[in-house]
Amino acid sequence: MEEQLYLTNLYDCYKKLLTIKQQNYFEDYYFNNLSLSEISENYNVSRNAIHKQLKEINNKLLEYESILELHKKSNEIKKILKNVDDDIRKKIERLI
């Protein structure tokens, strides 16, 4: 469950780096709670193809994070913001 939450957070950071098809597969599986079989039926591809794509997507998200560290930096900024004036914090939160 914790890994799934981490992957969905990474997806929020890096989804624009994925293809539309990859975004659809990821969202169907993680956000819409569709099974591999249901997704494969919807896109008329094999269940194994969906499984491989999801594995590839997850690996890409982890790779992007290891290089760019946007998720890590965002969490660090949020921790720092807890000790900042309300007006400044709100302005910064809108940016991240």
Jmol script that loads the backbone (N, CA, C; Angstrom):
load data "model"
ATOM      1  N   MET A   1       0.832  -1.200   0.000  1.00  0.00           N
ATOM      2  CA  MET A   1       0.000   0.000   0.000  1.00  0.00           C
ATOM      3  C   MET A   1       0.874   1.261   0.000  1.00  0.00           C
ATOM      4  N   GLU A   2       1.931   1.235   0.808  1.00  0.00           N
ATOM      5  CA  GLU A   2       2.831   2.381   0.877  1.00  0.00           C
ATOM      6  C   GLU A   2       3.528   2.612  -0.468  1.00  0.00           C
ATOM      7  N   GLU A   3       3.907   1.524  -1.133  1.00  0.00           N
ATOM      8  CA  GLU A   3       4.545   1.643  -2.439  1.00  0.00           C
ATOM      9  C   GLU A   3       3.571   2.237  -3.454  1.00  0.00           C
ATOM     10  N   GLN A   4       2.325   1.821  -3.383  1.00  0.00           N
ATOM     11  CA  GLN A   4       1.315   2.337  -4.305  1.00  0.00           C
ATOM     12  C   GLN A   4       1.129   3.843  -4.103  1.00  0.00           C
ATOM     13  N   LEU A   5       1.100   4.283  -2.868  1.00  0.00           N
ATOM     14  CA  LEU A   5       0.970   5.708  -2.579  1.00  0.00           C
ATOM     15  C   LEU A   5       2.179   6.476  -3.111  1.00  0.00           C
ATOM     16  N   TYR A   6       3.359   5.914  -2.923  1.00  0.00           N
ATOM     17  CA  TYR A   6       4.582   6.538  -3.422  1.00  0.00           C
ATOM     18  C   TYR A   6       4.538   6.658  -4.948  1.00  0.00           C
ATOM     19  N   LEU A   7       4.120   5.594  -5.623  1.00  0.00           N
ATOM     20  CA  LEU A   7       4.043   5.617  -7.085  1.00  0.00           C
ATOM     21  C   LEU A   7       3.018   6.638  -7.583  1.00  0.00           C
ATOM     22  N   THR A   8       1.900   6.745  -6.908  1.00  0.00           N
ATOM     23  CA  THR A   8       0.892   7.727  -7.334  1.00  0.00           C
ATOM     24  C   THR A   8       1.396   9.156  -7.100  1.00  0.00           C
ATOM     25  N   ASN A   9       2.172   9.358  -6.044  1.00  0.00           N
ATOM     26  CA  ASN A   9       2.778  10.676  -5.823  1.00  0.00           C
ATOM     27  C   ASN A   9       3.800  10.994  -6.910  1.00  0.00           C
ATOM     28  N   LEU A  10       4.592   9.997  -7.273  1.00  0.00           N
ATOM     29  CA  LEU A  10       5.547  10.191  -8.359  1.00  0.00           C
ATOM     30  C   LEU A  10       4.821  10.480  -9.669  1.00  0.00           C
ATOM     31  N   TYR A  11       3.724   9.784  -9.868  1.00  0.00           N
ATOM     32  CA  TYR A  11       2.925  10.000 -11.081  1.00  0.00           C
ATOM     33  C   TYR A  11       2.461  11.456 -11.161  1.00  0.00           C
ATOM     34  N   ASP A  12       2.040  12.015 -10.044  1.00  0.00           N
ATOM     35  CA  ASP A  12       1.615  13.411 -10.023  1.00  0.00           C
ATOM     36  C   ASP A  12       2.742  14.346 -10.463  1.00  0.00           C
ATOM     37  N   CYS A  13       3.964  13.989 -10.119  1.00  0.00           N
ATOM     38  CA  CYS A  13       5.121  14.813 -10.491  1.00  0.00           C
ATOM     39  C   CYS A  13       5.527  14.638 -11.953  1.00  0.00           C
ATOM     40  N   TYR A  14       5.448  13.413 -12.448  1.00  0.00           N
ATOM     41  CA  TYR A  14       6.086  13.094 -13.726  1.00  0.00           C
ATOM     42  C   TYR A  14       5.141  12.614 -14.830  1.00  0.00           C
ATOM     43  N   LYS A  15       3.847  12.696 -14.634  1.00  0.00           N
ATOM     44  CA  LYS A  15       2.925  12.118 -15.615  1.00  0.00           C
ATOM     45  C   LYS A  15       3.065  12.729 -17.004  1.00  0.00           C
ATOM     46  N   LYS A  16       3.460  13.980 -17.090  1.00  0.00           N
ATOM     47  CA  LYS A  16       3.599  14.616 -18.401  1.00  0.00           C
ATOM     48  C   LYS A  16       4.769  14.058 -19.194  1.00  0.00           C
ATOM     49  N   LEU A  17       5.633  13.293 -18.546  1.00  0.00           N
ATOM     50  CA  LEU A  17       6.756  12.652 -19.235  1.00  0.00           C
ATOM     51  C   LEU A  17       6.377  11.285 -19.798  1.00  0.00           C
ATOM     52  N   LEU A  18       5.167  10.831 -19.493  1.00  0.00           N
ATOM     53  CA  LEU A  18       4.674   9.546 -19.989  1.00  0.00           C
ATOM     54  C   LEU A  18       3.792   9.772 -21.215  1.00  0.00           C
ATOM     55  N   THR A  19       3.653   8.730 -22.021  1.00  0.00           N
ATOM     56  CA  THR A  19       2.746   8.817 -23.171  1.00  0.00           C
ATOM     57  C   THR A  19       1.304   8.814 -22.676  1.00  0.00           C
ATOM     58  N   ILE A  20       0.400   9.220 -23.530  1.00  0.00           N
ATOM     59  CA  ILE A  20      -1.025   9.219 -23.183  1.00  0.00           C
ATOM     60  C   ILE A  20      -1.478   7.796 -22.845  1.00  0.00           C
ATOM     61  N   LYS A  21      -1.029   6.823 -23.621  1.00  0.00           N
ATOM     62  CA  LYS A  21      -1.398   5.429 -23.362  1.00  0.00           C
ATOM     63  C   LYS A  21      -0.908   5.002 -21.980  1.00  0.00           C
ATOM     64  N   GLN A  22       0.325   5.353 -21.643  1.00  0.00           N
ATOM     65  CA  GLN A  22       0.875   5.001 -20.337  1.00  0.00           C
ATOM     66  C   GLN A  22       0.090   5.690 -19.221  1.00  0.00           C
ATOM     67  N   GLN A  23      -0.280   6.930 -19.436  1.00  0.00           N
ATOM     68  CA  GLN A  23      -1.097   7.637 -18.444  1.00  0.00           C
ATOM     69  C   GLN A  23      -2.440   6.938 -18.245  1.00  0.00           C
ATOM     70  N   ASN A  24      -3.048   6.531 -19.344  1.00  0.00           N
ATOM     71  CA  ASN A  24      -4.346   5.846 -19.254  1.00  0.00           C
ATOM     72  C   ASN A  24      -4.239   4.532 -18.495  1.00  0.00           C
ATOM     73  N   TYR A  25      -3.226   3.741 -18.806  1.00  0.00           N
ATOM     74  CA  TYR A  25      -3.030   2.459 -18.114  1.00  0.00           C
ATOM     75  C   TYR A  25      -2.806   2.688 -16.622  1.00  0.00           C
ATOM     76  N   PHE A  26      -1.935   3.633 -16.319  1.00  0.00           N
ATOM     77  CA  PHE A  26      -1.614   3.901 -14.911  1.00  0.00           C
ATOM     78  C   PHE A  26      -2.856   4.356 -14.165  1.00  0.00           C
ATOM     79  N   GLU A  27      -3.588   5.295 -14.721  1.00  0.00           N
ATOM     80  CA  GLU A  27      -4.775   5.832 -14.060  1.00  0.00           C
ATOM     81  C   GLU A  27      -5.859   4.771 -13.910  1.00  0.00           C
ATOM     82  N   ASP A  28      -6.043   3.954 -14.931  1.00  0.00           N
ATOM     83  CA  ASP A  28      -7.039   2.887 -14.832  1.00  0.00           C
ATOM     84  C   ASP A  28      -6.687   1.909 -13.712  1.00  0.00           C
ATOM     85  N   TYR A  29      -5.420   1.587 -13.606  1.00  0.00           N
ATOM     86  CA  TYR A  29      -4.999   0.595 -12.612  1.00  0.00           C
ATOM     87  C   TYR A  29      -4.960   1.185 -11.199  1.00  0.00           C
ATOM     88  N   TYR A  30      -4.329   2.325 -11.026  1.00  0.00           N
ATOM     89  CA  TYR A  30      -4.121   2.874  -9.688  1.00  0.00           C
ATOM     90  C   TYR A  30      -5.236   3.779  -9.188  1.00  0.00           C
ATOM     91  N   PHE A  31      -5.869   4.530 -10.072  1.00  0.00           N
ATOM     92  CA  PHE A  31      -6.905   5.461  -9.631  1.00  0.00           C
ATOM     93  C   PHE A  31      -8.310   4.913  -9.810  1.00  0.00           C
ATOM     94  N   ASN A  32      -8.528   4.181 -10.906  1.00  0.00           N
ATOM     95  CA  ASN A  32      -9.866   3.646 -11.178  1.00  0.00           C
ATOM     96  C   ASN A  32     -10.039   2.216 -10.680  1.00  0.00           C
ATOM     97  N   ASN A  33      -8.982   1.653 -10.118  1.00  0.00           N
ATOM     98  CA  ASN A  33      -8.991   0.311  -9.530  1.00  0.00           C
ATOM     99  C   ASN A  33      -9.479  -0.778 -10.487  1.00  0.00           C
ATOM    100  N   LEU A  34      -9.125  -0.641 -11.755  1.00  0.00           N
ATOM    101  CA  LEU A  34      -9.472  -1.687 -12.706  1.00  0.00           C
ATOM    102  C   LEU A  34      -8.422  -2.797 -12.634  1.00  0.00           C
ATOM    103  N   SER A  35      -8.843  -4.001 -12.863  1.00  0.00           N
ATOM    104  CA  SER A  35      -7.913  -5.128 -12.885  1.00  0.00           C
ATOM    105  C   SER A  35      -7.156  -5.126 -14.214  1.00  0.00           C
ATOM    106  N   LEU A  36      -6.093  -5.917 -14.268  1.00  0.00           N
ATOM    107  CA  LEU A  36      -5.341  -6.048 -15.514  1.00  0.00           C
ATOM    108  C   LEU A  36      -6.239  -6.566 -16.625  1.00  0.00           C
ATOM    109  N   SER A  37      -7.106  -7.514 -16.289  1.00  0.00           N
ATOM    110  CA  SER A  37      -8.031  -8.076 -17.284  1.00  0.00           C
ATOM    111  C   SER A  37      -8.999  -7.024 -17.814  1.00  0.00           C
ATOM    112  N   GLU A  38      -9.524  -6.205 -16.919  1.00  0.00           N
ATOM    113  CA  GLU A  38     -10.457  -5.159 -17.346  1.00  0.00           C
ATOM    114  C   GLU A  38      -9.764  -4.139 -18.256  1.00  0.00           C
ATOM    115  N   ILE A  39      -8.560  -3.764 -17.894  1.00  0.00           N
ATOM    116  CA  ILE A  39      -7.818  -2.803 -18.714  1.00  0.00           C
ATOM    117  C   ILE A  39      -7.504  -3.408 -20.076  1.00  0.00           C
ATOM    118  N   SER A  40      -7.091  -4.673 -20.077  1.00  0.00           N
ATOM    119  CA  SER A  40      -6.761  -5.325 -21.347  1.00  0.00           C
ATOM    120  C   SER A  40      -7.982  -5.419 -22.252  1.00  0.00           C
ATOM    121  N   GLU A  41      -9.145  -5.655 -21.680  1.00  0.00           N
ATOM    122  CA  GLU A  41     -10.379  -5.685 -22.474  1.00  0.00           C
ATOM    123  C   GLU A  41     -10.695  -4.297 -23.036  1.00  0.00           C
ATOM    124  N   ASN A  42     -10.525  -3.272 -22.219  1.00  0.00           N
ATOM    125  CA  ASN A  42     -10.830  -1.900 -22.649  1.00  0.00           C
ATOM    126  C   ASN A  42      -9.958  -1.436 -23.806  1.00  0.00           C
ATOM    127  N   TYR A  43      -8.704  -1.884 -23.816  1.00  0.00           N
ATOM    128  CA  TYR A  43      -7.772  -1.427 -24.844  1.00  0.00           C
ATOM    129  C   TYR A  43      -7.482  -2.499 -25.895  1.00  0.00           C
ATOM    130  N   ASN A  44      -8.149  -3.630 -25.767  1.00  0.00           N
ATOM    131  CA  ASN A  44      -8.024  -4.713 -26.731  1.00  0.00           C
ATOM    132  C   ASN A  44      -6.565  -5.181 -26.909  1.00  0.00           C
ATOM    133  N   VAL A  45      -5.899  -5.352 -25.776  1.00  0.00           N
ATOM    134  CA  VAL A  45      -4.537  -5.891 -25.752  1.00  0.00           C
ATOM    135  C   VAL A  45      -4.489  -6.999 -24.708  1.00  0.00           C
ATOM    136  N   SER A  46      -3.402  -7.740 -24.691  1.00  0.00           N
ATOM    137  CA  SER A  46      -3.327  -8.852 -23.741  1.00  0.00           C
ATOM    138  C   SER A  46      -3.107  -8.348 -22.315  1.00  0.00           C
ATOM    139  N   ARG A  47      -3.513  -9.178 -21.385  1.00  0.00           N
ATOM    140  CA  ARG A  47      -3.304  -8.883 -19.965  1.00  0.00           C
ATOM    141  C   ARG A  47      -1.819  -8.752 -19.679  1.00  0.00           C
ATOM    142  N   ASN A  48      -1.019  -9.609 -20.308  1.00  0.00           N
ATOM    143  CA  ASN A  48       0.425  -9.582 -20.118  1.00  0.00           C
ATOM    144  C   ASN A  48       1.024  -8.269 -20.624  1.00  0.00           C
ATOM    145  N   ALA A  49       0.495  -7.736 -21.709  1.00  0.00           N
ATOM    146  CA  ALA A  49       0.979  -6.461 -22.249  1.00  0.00           C
ATOM    147  C   ALA A  49       0.729  -5.335 -21.250  1.00  0.00           C
ATOM    148  N   ILE A  50      -0.433  -5.351 -20.620  1.00  0.00           N
ATOM    149  CA  ILE A  50      -0.754  -4.332 -19.615  1.00  0.00           C
ATOM    150  C   ILE A  50       0.188  -4.469 -18.425  1.00  0.00           C
ATOM    151  N   HIS A  51       0.395  -5.693 -17.991  1.00  0.00           N
ATOM    152  CA  HIS A  51       1.303  -5.943 -16.863  1.00  0.00           C
ATOM    153  C   HIS A  51       2.707  -5.402 -17.166  1.00  0.00           C
ATOM    154  N   LYS A  52       3.206  -5.695 -18.354  1.00  0.00           N
ATOM    155  CA  LYS A  52       4.544  -5.230 -18.745  1.00  0.00           C
ATOM    156  C   LYS A  52       4.590  -3.707 -18.814  1.00  0.00           C
ATOM    157  N   GLN A  53       3.533  -3.102 -19.354  1.00  0.00           N
ATOM    158  CA  GLN A  53       3.485  -1.642 -19.452  1.00  0.00           C
ATOM    159  C   GLN A  53       3.486  -0.991 -18.063  1.00  0.00           C
ATOM    160  N   LEU A  54       2.699  -1.536 -17.151  1.00  0.00           N
ATOM    161  CA  LEU A  54       2.649  -0.976 -15.798  1.00  0.00           C
ATOM    162  C   LEU A  54       4.008  -1.102 -15.109  1.00  0.00           C
ATOM    163  N   LYS A  55       4.667  -2.218 -15.315  1.00  0.00           N
ATOM    164  CA  LYS A  55       6.004  -2.416 -14.747  1.00  0.00           C
ATOM    165  C   LYS A  55       6.975  -1.383 -15.333  1.00  0.00           C
ATOM    166  N   GLU A  56       6.901  -1.180 -16.624  1.00  0.00           N
ATOM    167  CA  GLU A  56       7.762  -0.206 -17.294  1.00  0.00           C
ATOM    168  C   GLU A  56       7.473   1.217 -16.809  1.00  0.00           C
ATOM    169  N   ILE A  57       6.201   1.541 -16.667  1.00  0.00           N
ATOM    170  CA  ILE A  57       5.806   2.863 -16.185  1.00  0.00           C
ATOM    171  C   ILE A  57       6.349   3.096 -14.778  1.00  0.00           C
ATOM    172  N   ASN A  58       6.171   2.115 -13.903  1.00  0.00           N
ATOM    173  CA  ASN A  58       6.665   2.237 -12.532  1.00  0.00           C
ATOM    174  C   ASN A  58       8.178   2.435 -12.517  1.00  0.00           C
ATOM    175  N   ASN A  59       8.881   1.687 -13.352  1.00  0.00           N
ATOM    176  CA  ASN A  59      10.337   1.831 -13.430  1.00  0.00           C
ATOM    177  C   ASN A  59      10.736   3.214 -13.931  1.00  0.00           C
ATOM    178  N   LYS A  60       9.985   3.735 -14.900  1.00  0.00           N
ATOM    179  CA  LYS A  60      10.264   5.076 -15.414  1.00  0.00           C
ATOM    180  C   LYS A  60      10.046   6.126 -14.327  1.00  0.00           C
ATOM    181  N   LEU A  61       8.962   6.000 -13.591  1.00  0.00           N
ATOM    182  CA  LEU A  61       8.685   6.962 -12.524  1.00  0.00           C
ATOM    183  C   LEU A  61       9.798   6.947 -11.478  1.00  0.00           C
ATOM    184  N   LEU A  62      10.239   5.765 -11.108  1.00  0.00           N
ATOM    185  CA  LEU A  62      11.330   5.644 -10.132  1.00  0.00           C
ATOM    186  C   LEU A  62      12.631   6.214 -10.695  1.00  0.00           C
ATOM    187  N   GLU A  63      12.872   6.001 -11.970  1.00  0.00           N
ATOM    188  CA  GLU A  63      14.074   6.528 -12.601  1.00  0.00           C
ATOM    189  C   GLU A  63      14.035   8.058 -12.656  1.00  0.00           C
ATOM    190  N   TYR A  64      12.892   8.614 -13.045  1.00  0.00           N
ATOM    191  CA  TYR A  64      12.755  10.064 -13.088  1.00  0.00           C
ATOM    192  C   TYR A  64      13.028  10.665 -11.709  1.00  0.00           C
ATOM    193  N   GLU A  65      12.479  10.032 -10.681  1.00  0.00           N
ATOM    194  CA  GLU A  65      12.675  10.542  -9.320  1.00  0.00           C
ATOM    195  C   GLU A  65      14.139  10.432  -8.894  1.00  0.00           C
ATOM    196  N   SER A  66      14.798   9.350  -9.267  1.00  0.00           N
ATOM    197  CA  SER A  66      16.200   9.190  -8.878  1.00  0.00           C
ATOM    198  C   SER A  66      17.077  10.255  -9.540  1.00  0.00           C
ATOM    199  N   ILE A  67      16.680  10.726 -10.700  1.00  0.00           N
ATOM    200  CA  ILE A  67      17.462  11.741 -11.408  1.00  0.00           C
ATOM    201  C   ILE A  67      17.061  13.159 -10.971  1.00  0.00           C
ATOM    202  N   LEU A  68      15.767  13.432 -10.963  1.00  0.00           N
ATOM    203  CA  LEU A  68      15.284  14.799 -10.740  1.00  0.00           C
ATOM    204  C   LEU A  68      14.951  15.125  -9.279  1.00  0.00           C
ATOM    205  N   GLU A  69      14.527  14.131  -8.527  1.00  0.00           N
ATOM    206  CA  GLU A  69      14.197  14.265  -7.104  1.00  0.00           C
ATOM    207  C   GLU A  69      13.130  15.329  -6.814  1.00  0.00           C
ATOM    208  N   LEU A  70      12.187  15.503  -7.710  1.00  0.00           N
ATOM    209  CA  LEU A  70      11.142  16.509  -7.513  1.00  0.00           C
ATOM    210  C   LEU A  70      10.246  16.189  -6.319  1.00  0.00           C
ATOM    211  N   HIS A  71       9.907  14.932  -6.171  1.00  0.00           N
ATOM    212  CA  HIS A  71       9.046  14.515  -5.053  1.00  0.00           C
ATOM    213  C   HIS A  71       9.762  14.741  -3.726  1.00  0.00           C
ATOM    214  N   LYS A  72      10.989  14.337  -3.652  1.00  0.00           N
ATOM    215  CA  LYS A  72      11.791  14.509  -2.432  1.00  0.00           C
ATOM    216  C   LYS A  72      11.924  15.987  -2.080  1.00  0.00           C
ATOM    217  N   LYS A  73      12.245  16.803  -3.061  1.00  0.00           N
ATOM    218  CA  LYS A  73      12.413  18.243  -2.823  1.00  0.00           C
ATOM    219  C   LYS A  73      11.106  18.900  -2.421  1.00  0.00           C
ATOM    220  N   SER A  74      10.018  18.460  -3.021  1.00  0.00           N
ATOM    221  CA  SER A  74       8.703  19.001  -2.680  1.00  0.00           C
ATOM    222  C   SER A  74       8.367  18.703  -1.218  1.00  0.00           C
ATOM    223  N   ASN A  75       8.650  17.487  -0.775  1.00  0.00           N
ATOM    224  CA  ASN A  75       8.395  17.129   0.631  1.00  0.00           C
ATOM    225  C   ASN A  75       9.257  17.953   1.579  1.00  0.00           C
ATOM    226  N   GLU A  76      10.502  18.182   1.208  1.00  0.00           N
ATOM    227  CA  GLU A  76      11.395  18.990   2.037  1.00  0.00           C
ATOM    228  C   GLU A  76      10.902  20.430   2.127  1.00  0.00           C
ATOM    229  N   ILE A  77      10.432  20.964   1.014  1.00  0.00           N
ATOM    230  CA  ILE A  77       9.890  22.328   0.999  1.00  0.00           C
ATOM    231  C   ILE A  77       8.662  22.420   1.898  1.00  0.00           C
ATOM    232  N   LYS A  78       7.800  21.413   1.829  1.00  0.00           N
ATOM    233  CA  LYS A  78       6.597  21.410   2.671  1.00  0.00           C
ATOM    234  C   LYS A  78       6.949  21.395   4.149  1.00  0.00           C
ATOM    235  N   LYS A  79       7.985  20.669   4.526  1.00  0.00           N
ATOM    236  CA  LYS A  79       8.435  20.650   5.927  1.00  0.00           C
ATOM    237  C   LYS A  79       8.927  22.024   6.355  1.00  0.00           C
ATOM    238  N   ILE A  80       9.681  22.663   5.486  1.00  0.00           N
ATOM    239  CA  ILE A  80      10.213  23.992   5.796  1.00  0.00           C
ATOM    240  C   ILE A  80       9.077  25.006   5.919  1.00  0.00           C
ATOM    241  N   LEU A  81       8.067  24.864   5.078  1.00  0.00           N
ATOM    242  CA  LEU A  81       6.954  25.816   5.056  1.00  0.00           C
ATOM    243  C   LEU A  81       6.139  25.813   6.346  1.00  0.00           C
ATOM    244  N   LYS A  82       6.209  24.741   7.085  1.00  0.00           N
ATOM    245  CA  LYS A  82       5.460  24.682   8.348  1.00  0.00           C
ATOM    246  C   LYS A  82       5.917  25.770   9.317  1.00  0.00           C
ATOM    247  N   ASN A  83       7.135  26.248   9.149  1.00  0.00           N
ATOM    248  CA  ASN A  83       7.693  27.256  10.047  1.00  0.00           C
ATOM    249  C   ASN A  83       7.739  28.650   9.427  1.00  0.00           C
ATOM    250  N   VAL A  84       6.984  28.845   8.356  1.00  0.00           N
ATOM    251  CA  VAL A  84       7.009  30.123   7.638  1.00  0.00           C
ATOM    252  C   VAL A  84       5.691  30.853   7.859  1.00  0.00           C
ATOM    253  N   ASP A  85       5.751  32.155   7.776  1.00  0.00           N
ATOM    254  CA  ASP A  85       4.583  33.019   7.898  1.00  0.00           C
ATOM    255  C   ASP A  85       3.462  32.553   6.965  1.00  0.00           C
ATOM    256  N   ASP A  86       2.216  32.661   7.407  1.00  0.00           N
ATOM    257  CA  ASP A  86       1.054  32.163   6.654  1.00  0.00           C
ATOM    258  C   ASP A  86       0.947  32.738   5.243  1.00  0.00           C
ATOM    259  N   ASP A  87       1.120  34.034   5.089  1.00  0.00           N
ATOM    260  CA  ASP A  87       0.994  34.656   3.759  1.00  0.00           C
ATOM    261  C   ASP A  87       2.050  34.124   2.800  1.00  0.00           C
ATOM    262  N   ILE A  88       3.265  34.050   3.259  1.00  0.00           N
ATOM    263  CA  ILE A  88       4.353  33.553   2.415  1.00  0.00           C
ATOM    264  C   ILE A  88       4.132  32.077   2.100  1.00  0.00           C
ATOM    265  N   ARG A  89       3.712  31.314   3.097  1.00  0.00           N
ATOM    266  CA  ARG A  89       3.475  29.880   2.897  1.00  0.00           C
ATOM    267  C   ARG A  89       2.408  29.657   1.834  1.00  0.00           C
ATOM    268  N   LYS A  90       1.333  30.393   1.894  1.00  0.00           N
ATOM    269  CA  LYS A  90       0.255  30.227   0.914  1.00  0.00           C
ATOM    270  C   LYS A  90       0.734  30.542  -0.496  1.00  0.00           C
ATOM    271  N   LYS A  91       1.538  31.564  -0.634  1.00  0.00           N
ATOM    272  CA  LYS A  91       2.062  31.932  -1.947  1.00  0.00           C
ATOM    273  C   LYS A  91       2.981  30.835  -2.488  1.00  0.00           C
ATOM    274  N   ILE A  92       3.812  30.299  -1.637  1.00  0.00           N
ATOM    275  CA  ILE A  92       4.736  29.239  -2.067  1.00  0.00           C
ATOM    276  C   ILE A  92       3.982  27.944  -2.363  1.00  0.00           C
ATOM    277  N   GLU A  93       2.995  27.615  -1.547  1.00  0.00           N
ATOM    278  CA  GLU A  93       2.215  26.384  -1.779  1.00  0.00           C
ATOM    279  C   GLU A  93       1.498  26.421  -3.110  1.00  0.00           C
ATOM    280  N   ARG A  94       1.079  27.578  -3.550  1.00  0.00           N
ATOM    281  CA  ARG A  94       0.432  27.689  -4.859  1.00  0.00           C
ATOM    282  C   ARG A  94       1.400  27.367  -5.990  1.00  0.00           C
ATOM    283  N   LEU A  95       2.658  27.599  -5.741  1.00  0.00           N
ATOM    284  CA  LEU A  95       3.680  27.351  -6.764  1.00  0.00           C
ATOM    285  C   LEU A  95       4.089  25.875  -6.854  1.00  0.00           C
ATOM    286  N   ILE A  96       3.937  25.155  -5.741  1.00  0.00           N
ATOM    287  CA  ILE A  96       4.362  23.751  -5.778  1.00  0.00           C
ATOM    288  C   ILE A  96       3.246  22.786  -5.870  1.00  0.00           C
TER     289      ILE A  96
END
end "model"
wireframe off; spacefill off
backbone 0.3
color backbone group
